[in-house]
Amino acid sequence: MELPKTQKELLENLETLIAQTYIVEKEFKELKNILNGVIEFLPQALWVIDENGEIILQNSKTKNFDFIPNDGEIEINEKYFLIQSSYIKNKKIISATDITEQKRNERLIAMGQMAAHLAHEIRNPIASVNIYLSLLRKKCPQNEILNEMKSSLLRVERIIKSTLLFSKGINLKKEKFQTSKLFNEVNDIVKYYPHTKQIKIIYPKKDIEIQGDFDLLLLVFQNLIINAIDAIEEDEIEKGIIEIIYKKDNFHNFIIMDNAKDFENTKILFEPFKSTKTKGHGLGLALSKEIINKHNGIIDLCKEKKGFIIKLPNK
């Protein structure tokens, strides 16, 4: 039996309404997925909380938190977060922004300024002591106490130079030079560095020409060899070997390795003012990395043996 016209129109309208409802529901789901995607894409951890204090929406970055934080700065697992909140109608939105790098930079700037001031204050009296010591060593060249004092002064001068370079920034003065000249000067410096064990240092036999800042690269290799000497001194081995191996591919590769125990904490090796050594000042590797980066090179841990690899452009 055919329906009356009014009932037929009502049924058609109802079917149209149901179809539109499905379309609206589909669009709502798509919009919700887009919203969830946007929230997940945000660099901050984000919570949306209703008037009853229940979480109705959050992204995966909130899994780093065991609680819903209040406004302000907090520290969790050696990371710093800035917590901010706002309201949209009766919903509370809380965000947690990672400011670890910002806090680290602020701390490094403050420490660098203080260290630079101390280095300036120490530099002049150290220079005077060095002059008097040189005069004494000319009169008593074989005096072991004077030689030990010279070694200690060289260590202080190296720390001062590293501190000032780190605080002022690095400007390269590139030139072409032979690696034999570089390693001869490195050897002249490190032979005064005090150590109690028998340590053999093996330099590359092949003499090649490279381009870079001679003084800064001298400081890098000096730092790495002295680090190796310290590692051997702190180890239980009786004799130490430090070897620099040269290989060439797209880079000039210098591998500096030693036979001491492996590094205890590789995560902080290149962090300024952090050291894994008992007598380290925490600037040697950080400064070395900055110097090599300025040369458009790479410095990293050697994967094959215990030590470091330096990659310098060969053009």
GUVO-604739 format. One line per 5 residues: number of its first residue (from 1); their letters; for each residue x negated, y negated, z negated of N, C-alpha, C. Coordinates in steps of 0.02 Angstrom, whole numbers. Atoms other than C-alpha are relative to their C-alpha. Layout:
// GUVO-604739
NUM = a = X,Y,Z,X,Y,Z,X,Y,Z | ...
//
This chain:
// GUVO-604739
1 = melpk = -42,60,0,0,0,0,-44,-62,0 | 40,62,-8,-68,-169,51,16,-48,-57 | -7,47,56,-100,-294,-90,29,-65,25 | -24,67,-18,-12,-462,-92,-59,-45,16 | 53,45,-23,-109,-602,-14,-37,-32,-57
6 = tqkel = 32,34,57,-141,-691,-179,-46,48,-38 | 41,-49,34,-205,-531,-261,-62,18,41 | 55,-16,-44,-312,-495,-110,-53,-54,-2 | 47,56,4,-390,-668,-116,-36,0,-67 | 30,-1,67,-417,-650,-303,-54,55,-4
11 = lenle = 47,-55,-1,-504,-482,-277,-63,-19,40 | 57,21,-41,-613,-555,-139,-43,-50,-38 | 37,50,39,-659,-702,-251,-39,34,-57 | 33,-36,55,-699,-582,-393,-62,37,26 | 57,-36,-30,-812,-478,-279,-56,-49,17
16 = tliaq = 50,52,-16,-898,-638,-220,-36,-23,-64 | 28,22,63,-922,-693,-401,-49,52,-29 | 44,-54,24,-996,-524,-449,-64,2,40 | 60,1,-43,-1114,-531,-300,-46,-58,-17 | 39,59,19,-1168,-707,-348,-33,10,-69
21 = tyive = 28,-14,66,-1193,-648,-527,-63,42,6 | 59,-41,-12,-1312,-514,-465,-57,-41,28 | 52,44,-30,-1405,-645,-363,-31,-44,-54 | 25,43,54,-1416,-762,-513,-42,40,-49 | 38,-42,46,-1475,-619,-624,-68,17,29
26 = kefke = 63,-16,-34,-1607,-571,-496,-46,-61,-1 | 41,61,1,-1666,-752,-482,-25,-15,-71 | 20,12,69,-1668,-766,-673,-58,46,-18 | 54,-46,14,-1777,-611,-685,-65,-21,35 | 59,23,-36,-1893,-679,-552,-31,-61,-34
31 = lknil = 25,60,35,-1906,-846,-642,-33,19,-66 | 28,-22,64,-1937,-756,-807,-68,32,12 | 65,-30,-16,-2076,-654,-726,-52,-53,17 | 45,55,-17,-2151,-813,-655,-22,-37,-63 | 16,34,63,-2140,-896,-827,-49,41,-41
36 = ngvie = 46,-43,36,-2223,-746,-908,-69,0,32 | 65,3,-36,-2358,-750,-774,-37,-64,-14 | 31,64,14,-2389,-935,-804,-28,-1,-72 | 22,-2,70,-2399,-909,-993,-61,45,-7 | 57,-46,3,-2517,-762,-968,-62,-31,33
41 = flpqa = 55,32,-37,-2624,-867,-849,-34,-54,-41 | 28,55,40,-2651,-1004,-979,-61,24,-38 | 61,-20,36,-2824,-1005,-1060,10,4,-75 | -13,-1,72,-2747,-1030,-1233,43,61,-19 | -49,-46,29,-2663,-903,-1344,64,-39,-14
46 = lwvid = -62,38,5,-2479,-950,-1348,56,42,-32 | -59,-31,31,-2330,-908,-1459,60,-46,9 | -63,37,1,-2148,-962,-1440,42,31,-56 | -33,-25,60,-2051,-947,-1604,69,-33,-6 | -68,27,6,-1864,-967,-1632,11,-30,-69
51 = engei = -15,34,63,-1776,-1055,-1776,-3,47,-61 | 3,-48,55,-1780,-895,-1879,-72,23,-15 | 70,-18,10,-1969,-883,-1867,-21,63,37 | 16,-60,-39,-1963,-736,-1746,-35,-19,65 | 36,11,-63,-2084,-725,-1600,43,25,58
56 = ilqns = -40,-20,-57,-1984,-724,-1439,-41,4,64 | 43,-2,-59,-2129,-745,-1318,-72,-12,-22 | 71,11,13,-2319,-730,-1325,-41,32,55 | 43,-30,-51,-2464,-693,-1209,-50,47,-31 | 45,-52,25,-2598,-560,-1223,-58,-28,-40
61 = ktknf = 56,29,36,-2727,-681,-1292,14,-6,-75 | -16,3,72,-2634,-682,-1458,-21,64,-36 | 20,-62,34,-2696,-504,-1491,-63,-9,-41 | 60,14,39,-2856,-582,-1559,17,-26,-70 | -21,28,64,-2754,-648,-1705,43,51,-38
66 = dfipn = -40,-44,43,-2685,-546,-1850,58,-37,-33 | -51,41,32,-2571,-689,-1902,16,-59,46 | -17,61,-37,-2484,-843,-1834,-34,-59,-35 | 39,52,35,-2605,-986,-1872,38,-66,-6 | -25,68,9,-2564,-1160,-1936,-44,-49,36
71 = dgeie = 38,51,-35,-2621,-1322,-1857,-68,-13,-32 | 67,16,24,-2805,-1366,-1870,-52,44,34 | 54,-41,-27,-2972,-1282,-1835,-10,61,-45 | 13,-61,39,-3002,-1102,-1887,-56,39,34 | 53,-43,-26,-3143,-976,-1866,21,72,-8
76 = ineky = -18,-71,0,-3108,-795,-1818,-53,38,40 | 49,-43,-34,-3242,-666,-1776,-53,-41,36 | 53,43,-26,-3376,-800,-1749,22,-44,58 | -26,45,-51,-3262,-898,-1632,43,-53,-35 | -38,55,28,-3181,-1067,-1665,60,-15,45
81 = fliqs = -60,14,-37,-3003,-1110,-1615,33,-64,-27 | -40,59,19,-2903,-1273,-1615,73,20,6 | -71,-20,1,-2723,-1237,-1666,44,-62,3 | -46,56,-8,-2587,-1357,-1607,71,28,9 | -70,-22,-7,-2397,-1345,-1614,44,-58,22
86 = syikn = -50,50,-20,-2248,-1436,-1540,68,34,3 | -68,-27,0,-2059,-1416,-1531,36,-19,65 | -47,13,-55,-1940,-1401,-1384,68,24,-24 | -64,-14,32,-1764,-1411,-1455,-13,37,-66 | 9,-36,63,-1761,-1277,-1591,-54,54,6
91 = kkiis = 53,-49,-10,-1909,-1178,-1523,-68,-32,-16 | 67,24,17,-2085,-1197,-1594,-52,34,46 | 52,-26,-44,-2232,-1178,-1474,-68,-11,-34 | 65,4,32,-2403,-1140,-1548,-53,22,50 | 55,-17,-45,-2564,-1140,-1447,-65,3,-39
96 = atdit = 67,-6,31,-2740,-1085,-1496,-52,-5,56 | 50,13,-52,-2880,-1158,-1388,-69,18,-26 | 67,-19,20,-3053,-1081,-1395,-48,-59,9 | 46,57,-2,-3175,-1222,-1440,-69,20,-24 | 64,-26,24,-3323,-1111,-1481,-58,-35,36
101 = eqkrn = 55,31,-38,-3431,-1183,-1341,-8,-74,-19 | 3,71,20,-3386,-1361,-1390,-34,-7,-69 | 31,2,67,-3432,-1328,-1573,-74,18,4 | 70,-20,-9,-3592,-1242,-1517,-41,-59,27 | 36,57,-29,-3641,-1392,-1410,-9,-56,-51
106 = erlia = 5,52,52,-3603,-1513,-1552,-55,18,-50 | 50,-22,49,-3710,-1409,-1670,-70,-5,30 | 65,3,-32,-3852,-1397,-1544,-25,-71,8 | 20,71,-7,-3851,-1585,-1513,-26,-26,-66 | 21,24,66,-3861,-1620,-1699,-67,31,-20
111 = mgqma = 62,-33,18,-3997,-1490,-1726,-58,-24,44 | 52,24,-45,-4093,-1550,-1573,-24,-69,-19 | 19,68,21,-4090,-1731,-1631,-43,2,-63 | 39,-6,62,-4151,-1682,-1803,-69,29,13 | 63,-32,-15,-4285,-1568,-1734,-47,-47,38
116 = ahlah = 41,47,-38,-4345,-1701,-1611,-30,-53,-46 | 24,50,48,-4360,-1828,-1752,-58,29,-41 | 53,-31,39,-4462,-1707,-1857,-62,13,42 | 58,-13,-44,-4572,-1661,-1708,-40,-63,11 | 35,64,-9,-4612,-1845,-1678,-40,-19,-62
121 = eirnp = 33,17,62,-4655,-1870,-1860,-62,43,-13 | 54,-47,12,-4768,-1717,-1863,-56,-8,51 | 48,-1,-56,-4855,-1746,-1696,-63,-41,-14 | 59,43,11,-4969,-1891,-1746,-49,28,-51 | 48,-29,48,-5043,-1815,-1905,-33,65,25
126 = iasvn = 29,-61,-27,-5067,-1649,-1815,-56,-16,50 | 52,21,-49,-5164,-1738,-1676,-63,-21,-37 | 58,23,39,-5277,-1818,-1807,-38,60,-30 | 31,-60,29,-5309,-1651,-1894,-37,39,54 | 31,-37,-56,-5348,-1572,-1725,-67,-31,20
131 = iylsl = 62,34,-18,-5480,-1703,-1687,-55,15,-51 | 49,-14,53,-5567,-1680,-1855,-22,74,1 | 16,-71,-2,-5556,-1491,-1837,-48,15,58 | 44,-11,-58,-5637,-1498,-1664,-72,-21,-16 | 66,23,20,-5782,-1597,-1737,-33,51,-46
136 = lrkkc = 28,-50,46,-5804,-1469,-1876,-19,64,36 | 14,-63,-36,-5797,-1322,-1755,-63,-6,43 | 62,10,-37,-5938,-1399,-1653,-61,11,-45 | 55,-9,47,-6048,-1398,-1808,-2,71,-27 | -3,-69,27,-5987,-1227,-1867,43,43,47
141 = pqnei = -41,-34,-50,-5929,-1134,-1710,21,71,-20 | -16,-69,18,-5928,-961,-1792,38,5,-66 | -35,-1,63,-5834,-1011,-1948,71,28,9 | -64,-34,-9,-5684,-893,-1962,58,-41,-27 | -53,41,29,-5584,-1011,-2072,21,-55,48
146 = lnemk = -16,53,-49,-5598,-1151,-1944,35,28,61 | -34,-31,-57,-5549,-1033,-1805,72,17,-17 | -68,-14,23,-5397,-979,-1906,42,-64,-3 | -35,64,1,-5351,-1161,-1932,18,-23,70 | -13,18,-70,-5366,-1191,-1745,59,40,27
151 = ssllr = -57,-41,-22,-5247,-1046,-1712,65,-25,-29 | -60,25,32,-5122,-1115,-1836,23,-66,31 | -17,64,-31,-5132,-1289,-1759,29,10,70 | -27,-14,-67,-5103,-1217,-1585,73,23,-5 | -69,-23,10,-4946,-1133,-1651,46,-59,-15
156 = verii = -40,59,16,-4883,-1296,-1726,11,-44,61 | -6,41,-61,-4920,-1390,-1564,49,31,50 | -46,-34,-46,-4825,-1259,-1465,72,-11,-22 | -67,11,26,-4674,-1278,-1578,23,-72,13 | -16,71,-11,-4681,-1468,-1565,17,-12,74
161 = kstll = -12,10,-72,-4694,-1462,-1375,66,30,21 | -64,-33,-17,-4549,-1339,-1362,59,-41,-24 | -55,38,30,-4441,-1444,-1477,13,-64,39 | -9,63,-37,-4472,-1607,-1383,27,13,70 | -26,-16,-67,-4443,-1525,-1214,74,18,-3
166 = fskgi = -70,-22,6,-4281,-1447,-1274,46,-60,-13 | -43,56,18,-4215,-1611,-1346,3,-53,55 | 3,52,-51,-4270,-1726,-1204,25,23,69 | -17,-24,-66,-4231,-1614,-1057,-63,13,41 | 57,-23,-40,-4343,-1540,-923,1,-33,69
171 = nlkke = 10,27,-67,-4408,-1630,-769,-59,35,32 | 52,-39,-33,-4508,-1525,-647,-48,-44,40 | 52,29,-43,-4671,-1580,-565,-31,58,39 | 20,-61,-36,-4692,-1446,-433,-65,-11,39 | 61,-1,-39,-4857,-1401,-352,-14,73,18
176 = kfqts = 20,-67,-18,-4936,-1251,-268,-64,18,-39 | 59,-21,37,-5060,-1152,-371,-5,76,2 | 12,-72,0,-5137,-978,-386,18,29,-69 | -18,-32,63,-5074,-857,-517,-61,15,-43 | 61,-13,39,-5255,-821,-568,-15,-60,-45
181 = klfne = 11,60,41,-5270,-1001,-629,50,-1,-59 | -51,-1,52,-5106,-984,-725,-17,50,-55 | 12,-51,50,-5152,-821,-811,-67,-10,-37 | 62,16,35,-5329,-879,-851,13,-49,-56 | -16,49,52,-5257,-1027,-946,45,31,-54
186 = vndiv = -41,-35,49,-5126,-916,-1029,-46,39,-48 | 46,-41,41,-5266,-801,-1089,-41,-44,-46 | 39,45,42,-5368,-948,-1154,40,-24,-60 | -43,23,55,-5219,-1001,-1260,15,56,-49 | -24,-53,45,-5158,-834,-1327,-57,35,-36
191 = kyyph = 55,-33,35,-5332,-773,-1374,-12,-31,-69 | 5,32,65,-5325,-898,-1518,58,17,-46 | -59,-15,40,-5157,-833,-1576,-17,56,-50 | 22,-49,50,-5184,-739,-1740,39,66,2 | -31,-65,7,-5150,-552,-1750,-50,47,-32
196 = tkqik = 43,-46,38,-5218,-408,-1853,-13,65,37 | 7,-64,-35,-5197,-264,-1731,-40,-9,64 | 35,1,-65,-5296,-218,-1577,52,-2,56 | -50,10,-52,-5194,-284,-1432,-34,-12,67 | 28,8,-67,-5239,-265,-1249,52,-33,46
201 = iiypk = -45,35,-45,-5163,-386,-1124,-25,12,72 | 17,-16,-69,-5162,-331,-941,36,-49,46 | -28,48,-46,-5136,-466,-810,0,29,71 | -2,-26,-68,-5091,-438,-626,-67,-9,36 | 62,4,-37,-5241,-400,-516,8,-43,63
206 = kdiei = -12,37,-62,-5161,-476,-363,7,-74,-13 | -2,73,7,-5189,-663,-347,43,-28,56 | -45,27,-51,-5046,-751,-258,11,-75,-12 | -16,71,6,-4992,-929,-226,75,-8,-13 | -70,15,14,-4830,-990,-304,8,-75,-6
211 = qgdfd = -14,72,6,-4745,-1159,-315,45,-11,-61 | -40,16,60,-4680,-1234,-476,-37,-49,-43 | 32,45,49,-4720,-1340,-626,-50,42,-40 | 53,-41,30,-4887,-1270,-685,5,1,-76 | 0,5,74,-4877,-1333,-865,60,35,-31
216 = llllv = -61,-31,28,-4698,-1274,-892,-1,76,8 | 6,-72,-9,-4728,-1102,-817,-53,30,-45 | 50,-21,49,-4884,-1091,-924,31,10,-68 | -35,-5,64,-4774,-1121,-1075,45,61,-3 | -44,-58,-2,-4651,-985,-1020,-39,64,-12
221 = fqnli = 39,-62,7,-4783,-849,-1000,-35,3,-68 | 30,3,67,-4869,-907,-1159,51,22,-53 | -53,-18,48,-4704,-892,-1254,13,75,1 | -17,-70,-6,-4668,-718,-1187,-56,46,-26 | 56,-41,24,-4842,-650,-1224,-6,-5,-76
226 = inaid = 3,8,73,-4842,-723,-1399,57,37,-34 | -55,-40,26,-4670,-646,-1428,-18,74,-3 | 20,-71,-2,-4742,-478,-1376,-52,15,-54 | 51,-9,53,-4891,-501,-1494,35,5,-67 | -37,-2,64,-4771,-539,-1638,37,66,-8
231 = aieed = -38,-63,3,-4666,-386,-1595,-47,59,-17 | 49,-53,14,-4821,-274,-1597,-23,-5,-72 | 22,10,69,-4877,-350,-1762,52,25,-50 | -54,-21,45,-4707,-313,-1841,17,74,6 | -14,-71,-10,-4701,-135,-1772,-50,43,-40
236 = eiekg = 43,-46,37,-4781,18,-1851,-57,28,43 | 52,-26,-44,-4891,56,-1700,-68,-30,-20 | 67,22,19,-5080,42,-1725,-32,-44,54 | 29,38,-55,-5128,-23,-1553,56,-24,46 | -51,30,-43,-5030,-137,-1439,-24,-10,71
241 = iieii = 14,13,-71,-5021,-154,-1251,52,-47,28 | -44,47,-34,-4947,-302,-1159,-22,-2,73 | 17,-2,-71,-4939,-290,-970,47,-44,40 | -39,41,-47,-4883,-412,-837,-7,32,69 | -1,-33,-66,-4834,-325,-674,32,-47,51
246 = ykkdn = -27,43,-54,-4806,-419,-511,29,43,56 | -32,-31,-58,-4684,-363,-376,32,-54,42 | -29,50,-44,-4619,-455,-225,56,30,41 | -55,-15,-46,-4451,-445,-137,25,-67,25 | -23,68,-16,-4341,-596,-109,-25,-51,-50
251 = fhnfi = 28,43,53,-4423,-665,-266,-71,22,-16 | 61,-20,35,-4591,-667,-351,22,28,-67 | -23,-32,62,-4555,-543,-491,-59,12,-46 | 51,-12,51,-4658,-544,-650,34,37,-58 | -28,-40,54,-4619,-407,-776,-50,-1,-58
256 = imdna = 42,4,60,-4689,-439,-950,26,51,-50 | -24,-53,44,-4677,-282,-1056,-53,18,-52 | 45,-21,53,-4752,-214,-1217,24,67,-28 | -15,-66,27,-4754,-52,-1315,27,-2,-71 | -31,6,66,-4671,-118,-1473,72,25,2
261 = kdfen = -70,-24,4,-4498,-66,-1533,46,-47,38 | -48,39,-40,-4346,-127,-1436,30,-56,-42 | -31,58,33,-4252,-288,-1476,58,23,-43 | -54,-19,46,-4133,-278,-1622,67,-30,20 | -63,34,-19,-4004,-403,-1560,-10,-39,64
266 = tkilf = 11,31,-65,-4007,-441,-1375,47,-58,14 | -50,52,-13,-3855,-555,-1385,-25,-70,-16 | 22,67,21,-3949,-697,-1470,-70,-17,27 | 69,10,-22,-4115,-683,-1376,-11,-70,30 | 8,64,-34,-4086,-839,-1271,40,-57,-34
271 = epfks = -38,51,37,-3984,-934,-1403,-49,-47,-36 | 44,47,35,-4070,-1094,-1465,7,4,-76 | 4,1,73,-4123,-1098,-1648,22,67,-32 | -12,-67,26,-4089,-911,-1666,-57,45,20 | 58,-41,-14,-4230,-786,-1678,7,69,-31
276 = tktkg = 1,-68,28,-4250,-599,-1701,-66,14,-35 | 66,-10,31,-4428,-624,-1765,-1,-30,-70 | 5,25,68,-4477,-652,-1945,-32,-69,-2 | 32,66,-1,-4583,-803,-1897,17,-38,64 | -21,36,-60,-4488,-864,-1745,37,-64,-17
281 = hglgl = -36,63,10,-4419,-1040,-1727,62,-4,45 | -62,-4,-38,-4285,-991,-1601,6,-45,60 | -3,43,-59,-4333,-1106,-1458,-38,28,60 | 43,-24,-54,-4460,-1008,-1357,38,29,58 | -37,-32,-54,-4341,-899,-1257,53,-45,30
286 = alske = -51,47,-25,-4204,-1031,-1245,-32,-50,47 | 35,48,-43,-4329,-1155,-1174,-26,33,63 | 25,-37,-58,-4405,-1023,-1060,55,11,51 | -57,-10,-45,-4234,-985,-988,18,-65,37 | -16,64,-31,-4201,-1170,-956,-52,-19,52
291 = iinkh = 54,16,-47,-4370,-1191,-871,7,41,64 | -7,-43,-58,-4344,-1041,-757,63,-18,40 | -61,22,-35,-4166,-1098,-716,-13,-62,41 | 17,62,-36,-4236,-1268,-666,-40,16,63 | 39,-22,-59,-4350,-1175,-544,44,40,49
296 = ngiid = -46,-41,-39,-4194,-1092,-469,-18,74,-3 | 19,-70,10,-4258,-928,-540,45,33,-51 | -39,-40,48,-4195,-796,-660,-48,29,-51 | 36,-36,53,-4259,-731,-826,51,43,-37 | -47,-46,32,-4179,-579,-905,-39,57,-31
301 = lckek = 31,-60,28,-4213,-421,-1001,-17,49,56 | 19,-51,-48,-4305,-288,-903,39,63,-15 | -42,-59,10,-4193,-136,-877,-42,64,-4 | 41,-61,-3,-4335,-12,-848,-37,13,-65 | 39,-7,61,-4445,-44,-999,13,-59,-45
306 = kgfii = -12,54,48,-4446,-154,-1154,-40,-62,20 | 33,61,-20,-4484,-331,-1100,47,-44,40 | -39,49,-39,-4428,-471,-984,-23,1,73 | 17,10,-70,-4423,-501,-798,15,-72,19 | -7,68,-25,-4449,-671,-719,1,3,76
311 = klpnk = -6,3,-72,-4391,-701,-541,-6,-72,22 | 11,67,-27,-4460,-854,-453,8,0,75 | -8,2,-73,-4413,-907,-275,-68,6,34 | 64,-8,-36,-4547,-856,-150,-5,-45,61 | 4,49,-55,-4513,-1001,-33,-8,-69,-28
//
